[in-house]
């Protein structure tokens, strides 16, 4: 059985769509959390505000 070199594995990993999407998601999440921190909000706060904004006519009871 032929062994794949570490360089070849790293190259395959770096060019795979799954790896790229995962990296993009991590970078976007970090950016989003930074933007929320500037507004003194936590991700949970943003989720509540989004739910309230999406739920037109939702009462507090």
PyMOL commands that set and color helices and strands:
alter all, ss='L'
color gray80, all
select helices_A, chain A and resi 6-15+17-38+43-54
alter helices_A, ss='H'
color red, helices_A
deselect
rebuild
show_as cartoon
